[in-house]
Amino acid sequence: MDTQQYTHLQVQDTVFEHDHAPAPLPQGEDRATLLRYYYQMTLIRHFELRTAEMYTRARIGGYCHLNLGEEATAVGFCAALEPTDYVYTNYREHGYALCRGISAKAVMAELFGKQTGCARGRGGSMHLFDLERRFMGGYGIVGGQVPLATGAAFALAYRDSHEVVVCQMGDGTTNGGPFYESLNLAKIYHLPVVYFVVNNQYGMGLRVDRGSAVSELHRKAYAFHMRSERVDGNDVLAVRDSLRTAAQIAREEREPSLIEAVSYRFGGHSVVDPDRYRDKEEVQAALALDPIRAFAARLITAGLLDEYEVRELDERAQREVAAAIQFADESPDPSVERLFDFIYAPDDALVEKDRAWLR
C-alpha cells in the first residue's frame, strides 16, 4: 500500500474556504464539548494516518481497516452513550475505541501485538477489547457481533437493567442472515439495543446499490416494525443526537432502533486495498466534504475556534499519536509462557474482580 494516497488528509494544511456558508451550530452547545469532539476527530485522523504508515513498515501485521473519512460518525456515536452502556463493533473500530476512552497508547500497542495493548496483544486491529469501558470487542466476521450484541441486550432486559447495547456494523452486514434474525428477536422481545449501520457506500469493492436490493439501509428495519432513521454521518452533532434519542428510547421504553449513518471511507477497504474500483471524481467529491474540515469551518464561523487553535489542536493530536507509537514500540511482546492465557477463564483473583464488577 502506498501511504501517499493519504497525504491530502492532513488537517494542518486545511484552508477553510467553502462554496457555501457552513451550517450553523445548534443553540446551547457547550464550547468545551464541541472542541473535545473536534479534537477526537483530529486524533482519529492522525492515528489512522500513522497506523497506515506503521503497517507499511511491518510494525503492524494481519488485517487492518481504517476510519479515515468516518471520524464524525465515530465521535458522534460515542458521544451519545453513557459509560455503562455496552458497545459492540465490527473490525473498523480504532476510532470507536479511542472515543470510548481507551488510550491511544493501549490501542496502538494492541495493533503492534504488545502485552500493553488493550487486549494484551491477543486481538490486534480487528479485536480491540476493554471490559472496564464496556467496549466488548471488534469482530472480524462480517455481522458476527450482531447476534452477540442482541444476546447481551436480552440479558440486560432479563435483569431489568438501565444500560443499553449499541451495535455498530458496516453496510455489508445488512445483507446477511444474522442481521435479520437479530432484528426480529430484538423487536419480539423488546430489547434495549440500537443497531448502528455505517453506510460508507462500499462493501469492500461493491457499491451498496449493487449489493443490496434496498440501498436506503434504514428501511430494512421496516420489515420488523422497528423504529429507524437515516442521518448524515459527516455531521458529528447529527449522529450524536440521533443515537442519543435511540438510546433513550431503548433505555426508557425497551424498544430497539436502527440508525443508518451515511459516510464515506477515504481509502480502500483495508490498508492493502489499492482502491482502483472507485471513480476518481466520486472520491474527490467525497474528499471535498471532509467532516473534520467541515466541522472546523462551523466552529470558526461561530467564533468558537480560530485557525491558530486548529493548528494547535492538530499538533497536540500528532504528539499524542507519536507518543503512542513510541510506547507501543518499547512495550514487551507477550511472553511464550503466557501464550494460552485468556483462552479459558481461570479461577483467579483477576477474573473474580471482573465478575464482582459486573455484578
C-alpha positions in Angstrom: 0.0 0.0 0.0 1.2 3.5 -0.9 0.6 5.8 2.0 1.0 8.8 -0.3 -2.7 8.4 -1.1 -3.5 9.8 2.3 -1.2 12.8 2.3 -4.1 15.1 1.4 -5.9 14.2 4.6 -3.5 16.1 6.8 -5.6 18.5 8.9 -2.9 21.2 9.3 -2.9 22.0 5.6 -6.6 22.9 5.6 -7.7 26.2 4.1 -11.2 26.9 5.3 -12.8 28.1 2.1 -16.3 26.9 1.1 -18.6 27.5 -1.8 -21.4 28.0 0.7 -21.7 29.1 4.3 -21.2 26.3 6.8 -24.3 25.0 8.6 -24.8 27.0 11.8 -24.3 25.2 15.1 -27.4 24.4 17.2 -28.2 26.7 20.1 -27.0 25.9 23.5 -23.9 23.8 22.6 -21.1 23.9 25.1 -17.8 25.2 23.6 -15.6 22.8 25.6 -17.7 19.9 24.4 -17.5 20.9 20.8 -13.8 21.4 20.9 -13.5 17.9 22.5 -15.4 16.5 19.6 -13.1 18.3 17.1 -10.0 17.1 18.9 -11.3 13.5 18.9 -11.9 13.7 15.2 -8.4 15.1 14.6 -6.9 12.4 16.9 -8.6 9.6 14.9 -7.4 11.1 11.6 -3.7 11.3 12.7 -3.9 7.9 14.5 -5.1 6.3 11.3 -2.6 8.0 9.1 0.2 6.8 11.3 -1.3 3.4 11.5 -1.2 3.1 7.8 2.5 4.2 7.9 3.3 1.6 10.6 1.6 -1.1 8.6 3.9 -0.4 5.6 6.9 -0.6 8.0 5.7 -4.0 9.1 5.2 -2.9 12.7 1.6 -3.9 12.4 0.5 -7.3 11.0 -2.7 -9.0 10.0 -5.7 -7.2 8.6 -6.1 -3.5 9.3 -9.1 -1.3 8.4 -9.1 2.5 9.0 -11.7 5.0 10.0 -10.4 7.7 7.6 -13.3 9.8 6.4 -15.6 8.4 9.1 -14.3 10.4 12.1 -17.5 12.3 12.6 -19.5 9.1 12.7 -17.3 7.5 15.3 -17.2 10.6 17.6 -20.9 11.2 17.4 -21.6 7.5 18.1 -19.6 7.5 21.3 -20.7 11.0 22.4 -24.3 9.7 22.7 -23.7 6.9 25.1 -23.4 6.5 28.9 -20.2 5.0 30.3 -22.2 2.0 31.5 -23.6 1.2 28.0 -22.2 -1.8 26.1 -20.6 -1.3 22.7 -20.1 -3.9 20.0 -18.3 -3.0 16.8 -17.0 -4.5 13.6 -13.4 -4.7 12.6 -13.2 -1.0 11.6 -13.1 0.1 15.2 -9.9 2.1 16.0 -11.7 5.4 16.2 -14.6 4.0 18.3 -12.1 2.6 20.8 -10.3 5.9 21.2 -13.6 7.8 21.7 -14.8 5.2 24.2 -11.8 6.2 26.4 -9.2 3.6 25.5 -5.9 5.4 25.4 -4.1 5.9 22.1 -1.1 4.1 23.7 -3.2 1.0 24.5 -4.8 0.9 21.1 -1.5 1.3 19.2 0.2 -1.3 21.4 -2.6 -3.7 20.6 -2.0 -3.1 16.9 1.6 -3.8 17.5 0.7 -7.1 19.2 2.2 -6.0 22.5 1.5 -7.1 26.1 0.5 -3.5 27.0 -2.3 -3.5 24.4 -5.9 -3.2 25.4 -6.4 -7.0 24.6 -2.9 -7.9 25.8 -1.6 -8.2 22.3 -4.0 -11.1 21.5 -6.6 -9.2 19.4 -4.8 -6.9 17.1 -6.6 -4.4 14.8 -9.8 -6.3 14.4 -10.3 -7.4 18.0 -9.9 -4.4 20.3 -11.4 -5.0 23.7 -11.8 -3.2 27.1 -14.2 -4.7 29.7 -13.8 -1.7 32.1 -15.1 0.6 29.4 -17.7 -1.9 28.2 -16.1 -2.0 24.8 -17.0 -5.6 24.0 -14.7 -6.1 21.0 -14.3 -5.6 17.3 -15.3 -8.7 15.3 -13.6 -9.9 12.2 -16.5 -12.0 10.8 -18.9 -9.7 8.9 -22.0 -9.5 11.2 -20.5 -11.7 13.8 -21.1 -9.1 16.5 -24.8 -8.6 15.8 -26.2 -11.8 17.4 -23.8 -11.3 20.4 -25.0 -7.8 20.9 -28.6 -8.9 20.7 -27.9 -11.6 23.3 -26.3 -9.0 25.6 -29.4 -6.8 25.2 -31.6 -9.8 26.1 -29.5 -10.3 29.3 -30.0 -6.6 30.2 -33.7 -6.9 29.7 -33.9 -10.1 31.7 -32.1 -8.3 34.6 -34.2 -5.2 34.2 -31.0 -3.1 33.9 -30.8 0.5 32.9 -28.0 0.0 30.4 -28.4 -0.3 26.7 -26.4 -2.1 24.0 -25.3 -0.3 20.9 -24.1 -2.4 18.0 -22.1 -0.8 15.2 -21.7 -2.5 11.8 -21.0 -1.8 8.2 -23.4 -1.7 5.3 -22.5 -5.2 4.1 -23.7 -6.7 7.3 -27.3 -5.8 6.5 -27.3 -8.4 3.7 -26.6 -11.4 6.0 -29.0 -13.7 7.8 -27.8 -12.9 11.3 -28.7 -9.3 10.9 -32.4 -10.1 10.1 -32.6 -12.8 12.8 -31.3 -10.4 15.4 -33.6 -7.5 14.5 -36.5 -9.9 14.6 -35.7 -11.2 18.1 -34.9 -7.6 19.3 -38.4 -6.5 18.3 -40.2 -9.6 19.6 -38.6 -9.3 23.0 -38.4 -5.5 23.2 -34.7 -5.4 23.8 -32.7 -2.3 24.8 -30.5 -2.3 21.7 -29.6 0.2 19.0 -28.3 -1.1 15.7 -25.9 1.4 14.1 -25.1 0.9 10.4 -22.2 2.9 9.0 -23.0 3.1 5.3 -19.7 4.2 3.8 -21.2 3.3 0.4 -19.0 0.3 -0.3 -19.0 -3.2 1.0 -15.3 -4.0 0.2 -15.3 -3.2 -3.5 -19.0 -3.3 -4.3 -21.3 -0.3 -4.2 -24.2 -0.6 -1.8 -26.8 0.0 -4.5 -25.3 -3.0 -6.4 -25.1 -5.3 -3.4 -28.4 -4.6 -1.7 -31.9 -4.6 -3.2 -32.7 -1.8 -0.7 -30.0 0.9 -0.8 -31.6 3.1 1.9 -30.5 0.6 4.6 -32.5 2.0 7.4 -35.6 0.9 5.5 -34.7 -2.7 6.2 -36.0 -2.2 9.8 -39.5 -1.6 8.4 -39.9 -5.4 7.9 -39.9 -5.7 11.7 -41.9 -2.6 12.5 -38.8 -1.2 14.1 -38.0 2.5 14.5 -35.3 3.6 12.1 -33.6 6.7 10.8 -31.1 7.9 8.3 -28.5 10.5 9.4 -25.6 12.4 7.8 -22.5 10.6 9.0 -20.4 13.6 8.2 -22.2 15.7 10.9 -20.9 14.7 14.3 -23.8 16.5 16.1 -26.5 14.9 13.9 -25.1 11.5 14.6 -24.9 12.2 18.3 -28.4 13.5 18.6 -29.9 10.7 16.5 -28.2 8.0 18.5 -28.9 9.7 21.8 -32.6 9.7 21.0 -32.5 6.0 20.0 -30.5 5.1 23.2 -33.1 6.9 25.3 -35.9 5.0 23.7 -34.1 1.8 24.3 -33.4 2.7 27.9 -36.8 4.0 28.9 -39.2 2.2 26.6 -37.3 -1.0 25.9 -37.7 -0.6 22.1 -34.9 -1.3 19.6 -33.9 1.1 16.8 -31.8 1.1 13.7 -29.7 4.1 12.7 -28.1 4.4 9.3 -25.2 6.9 9.2 -24.2 7.7 5.6 -20.5 8.3 5.5 -17.6 7.7 3.1 -14.3 5.9 3.6 -11.4 7.9 2.1 -9.2 4.9 1.4 -9.7 1.3 0.3 -11.5 -1.3 2.3 -8.3 -2.1 4.2 -4.8 -0.7 4.1 -3.7 -3.2 1.4 -6.6 -2.3 -0.9 -5.4 -0.1 -3.8 -8.9 1.2 -4.2 -8.9 1.1 -8.0 -12.7 0.3 -8.4 -14.0 3.8 -7.4 -14.3 6.6 -9.8 -11.7 9.4 -9.1 -14.3 12.1 -9.5 -16.5 10.4 -6.9 -13.7 10.2 -4.4 -12.7 13.8 -5.0 -16.3 14.9 -4.4 -16.3 13.0 -1.1 -13.0 14.5 0.0 -14.4 17.9 -0.5 -16.9 17.1 2.2 -14.1 16.1 4.7 -16.0 16.0 8.1 -13.1 17.4 10.0 -12.7 20.5 7.8 -16.4 21.0 7.7 -16.7 20.9 11.5 -13.8 23.3 11.9 -15.4 25.7 9.5 -18.6 25.6 11.6 -16.7 26.3 14.8 -14.7 29.1 13.2 -17.9 30.7 11.8 -19.4 30.5 15.2 -16.4 32.2 16.8 -15.5 29.2 18.9 -12.2 28.4 17.1 -9.6 30.1 15.0 -7.0 28.8 12.6 -4.2 29.1 15.2 -6.2 26.9 17.5 -6.8 24.4 14.7 -3.1 24.0 14.2 -2.5 23.8 17.9 -5.0 21.0 18.3 -3.6 19.3 15.2 -0.1 19.4 16.7 -1.4 18.1 20.0 -3.0 15.1 18.3 0.2 14.4 16.4 2.2 14.4 19.6 -0.3 12.1 21.3 -0.1 9.6 18.4 3.7 9.9 18.3 3.8 9.1 22.0 1.5 6.1 21.4 3.9 4.7 18.7 6.9 5.1 20.9 5.0 3.4 23.8 4.0 0.5 21.5 7.5 0.2 20.1 9.1 0.0 23.5 6.4 -2.3 25.1 7.2 -6.0 25.6 5.8 -8.8 23.5 3.5 -11.3 25.3 5.6 -14.0 26.8 5.6 -17.5 25.4 4.9 -18.8 28.9 1.5 -16.9 28.9 0.6 -18.0 25.4 -2.6 -19.8 26.5 -3.8 -17.1 28.9 -7.3 -15.8 28.4 -8.4 -18.8 26.3 -10.3 -20.1 29.3 -11.2 -18.0 32.3 -9.0 -19.1 35.2 -10.4 -19.1 38.7 -8.1 -16.4 40.0 -8.3 -13.0 41.7 -8.3 -11.0 38.5 -11.2 -12.8 37.0 -13.1 -12.7 40.3 -12.6 -9.0 40.4 -14.1 -8.7 36.9 -17.0 -10.9 37.9 -17.6 -8.7 41.0 -17.5 -5.6 38.9 -20.1 -7.0 36.5 -22.4 -7.9 39.4 
